[in-house]
Amino acid sequence: MAILRNYWRYLAPLAVIVILALIPAPAGLEPHSWLYFAVFMGVIVGLILEPVPGAVVAMLGISIIAILSPWLLFSPAQLAEPGFKFTAKALNWAVSGFSNSVIWLIFAAFMFGTGYEKTGLGRRIALMLVQKMGHKTLFLGYAVMFSELLLAPVTPSNSARGAGIIYPIIRNLPPLYHSQPGSASARSVGSYIMWMGIMANCVTSAIFLTAMAPNLLLIGLMKSASGAALSWGQWFTGMLPLSIVLVLLTPWLAYVLYPPTIKSGDQVPKWASEELRAMGPLCCREKRMLGFMVCALLLWIFAGDYIDAAMVGYGVVALMLVTKIISWDDIITNKAAWSVFFWLASLIALATGLNNTGFIAWFGQLLAKGMSGYSPGLVMVVLIAVFYGLRYFFASATAYTSALAPMMIAAAVAMPAIPLPVFCLMIGAAIGLGSILTPYATGPSPIYYGSGYLPTSDYWRYGAIFGGLFLVLLIATGLLWMPIIL
C-alpha cells in the first residue's frame, strides 16, 4: 500500500531519465554522454525524493549504466578499440568508488563516533562544558558551540553529532527554567538554546573536512574531475580565520538578535553536575579514546605529507578494536556507516563517469563561455552565491552536493584563472553554513525545528539573517585568506 501511495516517487526518476534521453544531445556533446547525464539526473531526483534509501538509488543508477555501458558509458571509438572488453571496463568503473581513500576516511570517522558514544566521552565533554559555562545563558550558548566544535572533527555525521549527542543533552535544559515548548515561556531560554544548537551544528560542519559526509563527497568529486584534492590540514587552515570568527561571534550575535529573557541562573550547572556525578570519574576506555583522537587529529594536521588521512583513520580503528573500545560487532552492525559508505562510493563512481564521458568538460566550457569577459574573482563570487542560494530547494545535503557540486567544479576547471582549491573549499564551507537557511536543509534541522521552541516564522527569518551573514564572511575569507594558504 505504501508503494501505491507514493508511486510518483518511484516514477519521477524514471520519467526524468526518459524525457532527457528523448531530447537530442546538445551541440558538442556525444550522444552517449547525454544519455549518461540523463541517468545521472534520474539518480539525483531519486536522492531528493527517496522512494528507497539513497544508497539503493545510487546503486540502481550504477547498475543501469553498467548494464547499458555500450550506449551510456563508452563512445563508439572506445568500443572499436582492439581488445576492448566493455563488460570488464564497466565493472571496474562500477566498483571504482570503493577504492577511493575518501570512502575509507569517512568510514573510519564513523567508527570514531561510535567510540565517542560507547565510551560516553562525547556526552561527558558536553556536560563538562555545560557545567562550567551554564551559569549565564550567553555562556551556555558558547558551551553548545564548543561541544559541537570538539566533537565535529571525529563525527562525520552531523545528524549523529547534533541529533544524537548534543540535542538529547540540551533539550533537558529549558525545563530547568520552566521554559516550555509551544508557549510564551519558550523565549525565556529554550528558543535561544535550540537556535544555538542548530547554528553550532551548521558552523562546525563547515570547519572540518570530517565533520560532515558531503564534505568528503565534495573532495571525491573534486578528485574525479581534476585529479587534485584538499587534505584535512588544508581544509582546516583554509577555514581557520572564518572558523574563529564564527565560533566567537555566533553565540553572542544570536544572544543579541534572538535574546532570551532569562540571562542567568544556577539550575543548569547543578543538573550537569548531577549527570557527571552519575557517570563517575573518567574511565580507562575514555582516556584511551581521548588519546587516540588527539593522535589522529595531530597526524591529520601535521603529517599529511607522510601518511594518508584515510590510513590514519584505518590504523586508529584497528587500535580501537584491539583495545576493546569498540568491537567487531559494532562495525558490522553500524547501519549508518555502511549506508554512507555505499552511497558515497556509488556517487563518486557516478561523478567519475560524468567526467569520463566528457560531460563535465563540455558543461564547464559552456559555463566558461557564458562568463567570459568577467574577472575570475567576480565569477567565483557569483557561482558561490548561486550555489548557496539554491540550498533553499534541497532537503538533503547529499542530493544538494551531488547535483550541483560537479557543475560548479566543471565551471572552475574550465576557467584556469579560478584557483580550484580555493573555490572547492568555499563550496565545501557553503554546504555546511548554508544548512542554516531552512528547517529541512540537513538532518538535525527538523529535530531542532520540531522541538517546539523555534516558531516557523522565527526559523525562516533568522535562517535568512544568519545565512546571509555566513555567506558574506565566507566570500571575504575566500577572496582574502584562502588564496594565501592554498
C-alpha positions as CSV (number, residue, x, y, z in Angstrom):
1,M,0.0,0.0,0.0
2,A,2.8,2.4,0.8
3,I,4.2,1.8,-2.7
4,L,0.9,2.6,-4.2
5,R,0.5,5.8,-2.2
6,N,4.0,7.0,-3.1
7,Y,4.1,5.7,-6.6
8,W,5.0,9.1,-8.0
9,R,8.3,9.0,-6.1
10,Y,9.2,5.8,-8.0
11,L,8.0,7.1,-11.3
12,A,9.6,10.6,-11.2
13,P,13.2,9.5,-11.5
14,L,12.3,7.2,-14.4
15,A,10.3,10.0,-16.1
16,V,13.3,12.3,-15.8
17,I,15.6,9.7,-17.4
18,V,13.1,9.0,-20.3
19,I,12.4,12.7,-21.0
20,L,16.1,13.7,-21.1
21,A,17.0,10.6,-23.1
22,L,14.4,11.6,-25.8
23,I,15.9,15.1,-26.1
24,P,18.7,15.2,-28.8
25,A,22.2,15.7,-27.4
26,P,23.3,19.3,-27.3
27,A,25.8,20.5,-29.8
28,G,29.4,19.5,-28.9
29,L,28.3,16.6,-26.7
30,E,28.4,13.0,-27.8
31,P,25.1,11.0,-27.6
32,H,26.4,8.5,-25.0
33,S,27.5,11.4,-22.7
34,W,24.0,12.9,-22.9
35,L,22.3,9.5,-22.1
36,Y,24.7,9.1,-19.2
37,F,23.7,12.5,-17.9
38,A,20.0,11.5,-18.2
39,V,20.5,8.6,-15.9
40,F,22.7,10.7,-13.5
41,M,19.9,13.3,-13.2
42,G,17.4,10.4,-12.6
43,V,19.6,9.4,-9.7
44,I,19.6,12.9,-8.3
45,V,15.8,13.1,-8.4
46,G,15.7,9.7,-6.7
47,L,18.0,11.0,-4.0
48,I,15.8,14.0,-3.4
49,L,12.5,12.1,-3.3
50,E,14.0,8.9,-1.7
51,P,11.4,6.3,-2.8
52,V,14.0,3.9,-1.4
53,P,17.2,4.6,0.7
54,G,19.7,6.9,-1.0
55,A,22.3,4.1,-1.2
56,V,19.9,1.9,-3.1
57,V,19.1,4.8,-5.6
58,A,22.7,5.3,-6.3
59,M,23.4,1.5,-6.7
60,L,20.4,1.2,-9.1
61,G,21.8,4.1,-11.2
62,I,25.2,2.4,-11.4
63,S,23.6,-0.9,-12.3
64,I,21.6,0.6,-15.2
65,I,24.7,2.4,-16.6
66,A,27.0,-0.7,-16.2
67,I,24.5,-3.0,-17.9
68,L,23.9,-0.5,-20.7
69,S,27.5,0.7,-20.9
70,P,27.9,0.3,-24.7
71,W,25.3,3.0,-25.1
72,L,25.9,5.1,-21.9
73,L,29.4,4.8,-20.6
74,F,31.6,4.2,-23.7
75,S,31.9,6.0,-27.0
76,P,31.9,4.2,-30.3
77,A,35.6,4.9,-30.7
78,Q,36.3,3.2,-27.4
79,L,34.2,0.2,-28.3
80,A,36.0,-0.2,-31.6
81,E,39.5,-0.4,-30.0
82,P,41.1,-3.9,-30.4
83,G,40.8,-6.0,-27.2
84,F,38.4,-3.5,-25.5
85,K,36.1,-5.5,-23.2
86,F,33.3,-3.2,-22.2
87,T,32.0,-5.7,-19.6
88,A,35.2,-5.7,-17.6
89,K,35.6,-2.0,-18.0
90,A,32.1,-1.3,-16.9
91,L,32.6,-3.5,-13.8
92,N,35.9,-1.7,-12.9
93,W,34.0,1.6,-13.2
94,A,31.1,0.4,-11.1
95,V,33.3,-0.5,-8.1
96,S,35.9,2.2,-8.5
97,G,34.3,4.4,-5.8
98,F,35.1,1.8,-3.2
99,S,38.8,2.2,-3.8
100,N,38.7,5.9,-3.2
101,S,40.6,6.9,0.0
102,V,37.8,9.4,0.9
103,I,35.4,6.5,1.4
104,W,37.6,4.8,3.9
105,L,38.4,8.0,5.8
106,I,34.7,8.7,6.4
107,F,34.1,5.1,7.4
108,A,36.9,5.3,9.9
109,A,35.5,8.6,11.2
110,F,32.1,6.9,11.7
111,M,33.9,4.4,13.9
112,F,35.4,7.2,15.9
113,G,31.9,8.5,16.5
114,T,30.9,5.0,17.7
115,G,33.8,5.1,20.2
116,Y,32.7,8.5,21.5
117,E,29.2,7.2,22.0
118,K,30.1,3.8,23.6
119,T,32.7,5.2,26.0
120,G,30.4,8.2,26.9
121,L,33.3,10.6,26.2
122,G,31.2,12.8,23.9
123,R,28.4,13.1,26.4
124,R,31.0,13.8,29.2
125,I,32.7,16.6,27.2
126,A,29.3,18.3,26.5
127,L,28.2,18.0,30.1
128,M,31.5,19.4,31.4
129,L,31.2,22.5,29.2
130,V,27.6,23.0,30.3
131,Q,28.6,22.6,33.9
132,K,31.4,25.2,33.7
133,M,29.7,27.7,31.5
134,G,26.0,27.3,32.2
135,H,25.5,29.8,34.9
136,K,24.8,32.5,32.2
137,T,22.6,32.0,29.2
138,L,25.2,33.6,26.9
139,F,27.9,31.3,28.2
140,L,25.5,28.4,27.7
141,G,25.4,29.3,24.0
142,Y,29.2,29.1,23.9
143,A,29.1,25.8,25.7
144,V,26.8,24.4,23.0
145,M,29.2,25.7,20.3
146,F,32.3,24.4,22.0
147,S,30.7,21.0,22.5
148,E,30.0,20.7,18.7
149,L,33.4,22.0,18.0
150,L,35.2,19.3,20.0
151,L,33.0,16.5,18.6
152,A,32.9,17.6,14.9
153,P,36.4,16.5,13.7
154,V,35.7,12.9,14.6
155,T,32.0,12.8,13.9
156,P,31.4,12.8,10.1
157,S,27.6,12.6,10.5
158,N,26.2,16.0,11.5
159,S,23.0,14.2,12.3
160,A,24.7,11.8,14.7
161,R,26.5,14.7,16.3
162,G,23.7,17.2,16.5
163,A,20.6,15.0,16.9
164,G,22.3,12.0,18.6
165,I,24.7,13.6,21.1
166,I,24.1,17.4,21.6
167,Y,20.3,17.6,21.3
168,P,19.5,14.9,23.9
169,I,21.5,16.9,26.4
170,I,20.4,20.4,25.7
171,R,16.7,19.5,25.4
172,N,16.8,18.9,29.2
173,L,18.0,22.5,29.9
174,P,15.0,24.7,29.1
175,P,12.6,22.9,31.5
176,L,15.0,23.6,34.3
177,Y,14.0,27.3,33.9
178,H,10.3,26.4,33.3
179,S,10.8,27.2,29.6
180,Q,8.2,25.1,27.8
181,P,7.8,24.4,24.1
182,G,4.9,26.0,22.3
183,S,4.2,28.6,24.9
184,A,5.2,32.1,25.8
185,S,7.9,30.8,28.1
186,A,9.7,29.2,25.2
187,R,11.6,32.5,24.5
188,S,12.8,32.7,28.1
189,V,15.7,30.3,27.5
190,G,14.6,27.4,25.2
191,S,14.5,29.3,21.9
192,Y,18.0,30.7,22.3
193,I,19.4,27.3,23.3
194,M,17.7,25.4,20.4
195,W,18.7,28.0,17.9
196,M,22.3,27.8,19.1
197,G,22.1,24.0,18.8
198,I,21.3,24.1,15.0
199,M,23.7,27.0,14.3
200,A,26.6,25.4,16.1
201,N,25.9,22.2,14.1
202,C,26.0,24.1,10.8
203,V,29.1,26.1,11.7
204,T,31.2,23.2,12.8
205,S,30.1,21.2,9.8
206,A,31.9,23.7,7.7
207,I,35.1,23.9,9.8
208,F,36.4,20.4,9.5
209,L,36.7,18.1,6.4
210,T,35.5,15.2,8.5
211,A,32.6,17.0,10.2
212,M,30.0,16.2,7.5
213,A,29.7,13.4,4.9
214,P,29.0,15.8,2.0
215,N,32.3,17.5,2.6
216,L,34.1,14.3,1.8
217,L,31.8,13.7,-1.1
218,L,32.9,17.0,-2.5
219,I,36.6,16.1,-2.2
220,G,35.8,12.9,-4.1
221,L,34.1,14.9,-6.8
222,M,37.0,17.3,-7.0
223,K,39.5,14.5,-7.3
224,S,37.5,12.7,-10.0
225,A,37.2,15.9,-12.0
226,S,40.7,17.3,-11.7
227,G,42.9,14.7,-10.1
228,A,43.6,17.1,-7.2
229,A,42.1,17.1,-3.7
230,L,42.2,19.0,-0.4
231,S,43.8,17.4,2.6
232,W,42.4,17.6,6.1
233,G,45.0,20.1,7.1
234,Q,44.4,22.3,4.1
235,W,40.7,22.4,4.8
236,F,41.3,23.3,8.4
237,T,43.9,26.0,7.8
238,G,41.9,27.5,4.9
239,M,38.9,27.8,7.2
240,L,40.8,28.9,10.3
241,P,40.1,32.7,10.3
242,L,36.4,32.2,9.4
243,S,36.2,29.4,12.0
244,I,37.5,31.6,14.7
245,V,35.2,34.5,13.8
246,L,32.1,32.2,13.6
247,V,32.8,30.3,16.8
248,L,33.3,33.5,18.8
249,L,30.7,35.7,17.1
250,T,27.7,33.4,16.5
251,P,26.6,32.8,20.2
252,W,26.9,36.5,21.0
253,L,25.1,37.6,17.9
254,A,22.3,35.1,18.5
255,Y,22.1,36.4,22.0
256,V,21.6,40.0,20.7
257,L,19.3,39.2,17.8
258,Y,17.3,36.4,19.4
259,P,17.6,37.3,23.1
260,P,16.5,35.1,25.9
261,T,14.6,36.8,28.7
262,I,16.4,34.8,31.4
263,K,20.0,35.9,31.5
264,S,21.5,33.7,34.3
265,G,20.8,31.0,36.8
266,D,22.4,28.1,38.6
267,Q,19.9,25.3,37.6
268,V,21.9,24.1,34.5
269,P,25.3,23.7,36.3
270,K,23.6,21.8,39.1
271,W,21.9,19.5,36.7
272,A,25.1,18.9,34.7
273,S,27.0,18.2,38.0
274,E,24.4,15.6,38.9
275,E,24.7,13.9,35.5
276,L,28.5,13.9,35.7
277,R,28.4,12.5,39.2
278,A,26.2,9.7,37.9
279,M,28.7,9.0,35.1
280,G,31.6,8.6,37.6
281,P,35.2,9.5,37.1
282,L,36.9,9.3,33.7
283,C,37.5,5.6,32.9
284,C,40.4,3.9,31.2
285,R,38.4,3.4,28.0
286,E,37.5,7.1,27.8
287,K,41.2,8.0,28.4
288,R,42.3,5.7,25.6
289,M,39.6,7.1,23.3
290,L,40.7,10.6,24.0
291,G,44.4,9.7,23.4
292,F,43.5,8.1,20.0
293,M,41.5,11.1,18.9
294,V,44.3,13.6,19.8
295,C,46.8,11.4,17.9
296,A,44.5,11.2,14.9
297,L,44.0,15.0,14.8
298,L,47.7,15.7,15.1
299,L,48.5,13.3,12.3
300,W,45.8,14.8,10.1
301,I,47.0,18.3,10.6
302,F,50.8,17.8,10.6
303,A,51.6,14.5,8.9
304,G,49.7,14.7,5.6
305,D,52.9,14.5,3.6
306,Y,53.9,11.2,5.2
307,I,50.7,9.3,5.8
308,D,47.4,9.4,4.1
309,A,44.5,10.7,6.2
310,A,42.5,7.5,5.4
311,M,45.4,5.4,6.6
312,V,45.5,7.3,9.9
313,G,41.8,6.6,10.4
314,Y,42.2,2.9,9.4
315,G,45.1,2.5,11.9
316,V,43.2,4.2,14.7
317,V,40.2,2.0,14.2
318,A,42.4,-1.1,14.4
319,L,43.8,0.2,17.7
320,M,40.3,0.8,19.0
321,L,39.4,-2.8,18.2
322,V,42.5,-4.2,19.9
323,T,42.0,-2.1,23.0
324,K,38.2,-3.1,23.1
325,I,36.9,0.5,22.8
326,I,34.7,-0.9,20.0
327,S,34.0,-4.4,19.0
328,W,33.8,-6.1,15.6
329,D,30.1,-6.3,16.1
330,D,30.0,-2.5,16.4
331,I,31.5,-2.3,12.9
332,I,29.3,-4.8,11.1
333,T,26.1,-3.6,12.8
334,N,26.7,0.2,12.2
335,K,23.9,0.7,9.7
336,A,24.6,4.5,9.3
337,A,28.3,3.9,8.5
338,W,27.6,1.2,5.9
339,S,24.8,3.2,4.3
340,V,27.0,6.3,3.9
341,F,29.9,4.0,2.7
342,F,27.8,2.6,-0.1
343,W,26.0,5.8,-1.3
344,L,29.2,7.8,-1.1
345,A,31.2,5.2,-3.1
346,S,28.4,5.0,-5.6
347,L,28.0,8.7,-6.0
348,I,31.8,9.2,-6.5
349,A,31.7,6.5,-9.2
350,L,28.8,8.2,-10.9
351,A,30.6,11.6,-10.8
352,T,33.7,9.9,-12.2
353,G,31.6,8.6,-15.1
354,L,30.2,12.0,-15.7
355,N,33.8,13.2,-16.1
356,N,35.0,10.2,-18.1
357,T,32.2,10.6,-20.7
358,G,33.2,14.2,-21.3
359,F,30.1,15.8,-19.9
360,I,31.9,17.8,-17.2
361,A,34.4,19.2,-19.7
362,W,31.6,20.2,-22.1
363,F,29.5,21.8,-19.4
364,G,32.5,23.6,-17.9
365,Q,33.4,25.1,-21.3
366,L,29.7,26.1,-21.8
367,L,29.7,28.0,-18.5
368,A,33.1,29.5,-19.2
369,K,32.0,30.9,-22.5
370,G,28.9,32.5,-20.9
371,M,31.1,34.1,-18.2
372,S,34.0,35.2,-20.5
373,G,34.9,38.8,-20.1
374,Y,34.4,38.9,-16.3
375,S,37.1,38.8,-13.8
376,P,37.8,35.4,-12.1
377,G,37.1,36.8,-8.7
378,L,33.6,38.0,-9.8
379,V,32.8,34.7,-11.5
380,M,33.8,32.8,-8.3
381,V,31.7,35.0,-6.1
382,V,28.6,34.7,-8.4
383,L,29.0,30.9,-8.6
384,I,29.3,30.6,-4.8
385,A,26.3,32.9,-4.2
386,V,24.2,30.9,-6.7
387,F,25.3,27.6,-5.2
388,Y,24.5,28.9,-1.7
389,G,21.0,30.3,-2.7
390,L,20.0,27.0,-4.3
391,R,20.1,25.4,-0.9
392,Y,16.5,26.5,-0.4
393,F,15.4,23.9,-3.0
394,F,17.1,20.9,-1.4
395,A,16.1,18.9,1.7
396,S,19.2,16.7,1.5
397,A,22.8,17.9,1.8
398,T,23.8,14.8,-0.1
399,A,21.5,15.4,-3.0
400,Y,22.4,19.1,-3.0
401,T,26.1,18.3,-3.2
402,S,25.7,15.5,-5.8
403,A,23.5,17.6,-8.1
404,L,25.3,21.0,-8.0
405,A,28.9,20.5,-7.0
406,P,30.0,18.7,-10.2
407,M,28.6,21.5,-12.3
408,M,30.4,24.2,-10.1
409,I,33.7,22.3,-10.3
410,A,33.3,21.9,-14.0
411,A,33.0,25.7,-14.4
412,A,36.1,26.3,-12.2
413,V,38.1,23.6,-14.1
414,A,37.2,25.3,-17.5
415,M,38.5,28.6,-16.2
416,P,42.1,28.2,-15.2
417,A,42.3,31.7,-13.7
418,I,39.9,30.4,-10.9
419,P,42.0,28.8,-8.1
420,L,40.4,25.4,-7.9
421,P,41.4,24.5,-4.3
422,V,40.1,27.9,-3.0
423,F,36.9,27.5,-5.0
424,C,36.2,23.9,-3.8
425,L,36.9,24.9,-0.2
426,M,34.4,27.7,-0.5
427,I,31.9,25.3,-2.0
428,G,32.5,22.9,0.9
429,A,32.0,25.6,3.5
430,A,28.8,26.7,1.8
431,I,27.4,23.2,2.2
432,G,27.6,23.3,6.0
433,L,26.9,27.0,6.5
434,G,24.0,27.1,4.1
435,S,22.3,24.4,6.1
436,I,21.1,27.1,8.5
437,L,18.7,28.6,5.8
438,T,15.7,26.3,6.1
439,P,14.2,23.9,8.7
440,Y,14.7,21.0,6.3
441,A,18.1,21.7,4.9
442,T,20.0,19.0,6.8
443,G,19.4,16.0,9.2
444,P,19.4,17.9,12.6
445,S,17.3,20.8,11.2
446,P,13.9,19.1,11.6
447,I,14.9,17.8,15.1
448,Y,15.5,21.3,16.4
449,Y,12.6,22.8,14.4
450,G,10.3,20.2,15.9
451,S,11.4,20.9,19.4
452,G,8.6,23.4,19.8
453,Y,11.0,26.2,20.7
454,L,11.5,27.6,17.2
455,P,8.4,29.0,15.6
456,T,8.3,28.7,11.8
457,S,8.5,32.5,11.2
458,D,11.5,32.8,13.5
459,Y,13.3,29.9,11.9
460,W,12.9,31.3,8.3
461,R,13.7,34.9,9.4
462,Y,16.8,34.2,11.4
463,G,17.9,31.5,9.0
464,A,18.0,34.1,6.2
465,I,19.8,36.7,8.5
466,F,22.5,34.3,9.7
467,G,22.7,32.6,6.4
468,G,23.4,35.9,4.7
469,L,26.0,36.8,7.3
470,F,27.7,33.5,6.8
471,L,27.8,33.9,3.1
472,V,29.4,37.4,3.3
473,L,32.1,36.2,5.7
474,L,32.7,33.1,3.6
475,I,33.2,35.2,0.4
476,A,35.5,37.6,2.3
477,T,37.6,34.7,3.6
478,G,37.7,33.1,0.2
479,L,39.0,36.2,-1.5
480,L,41.4,37.4,1.2
481,W,42.8,34.5,3.1
482,M,42.3,31.2,1.3
483,P,44.4,32.2,-1.8
484,I,47.4,32.8,0.6
485,I,47.1,29.4,2.3
486,L,46.1,27.1,-0.6
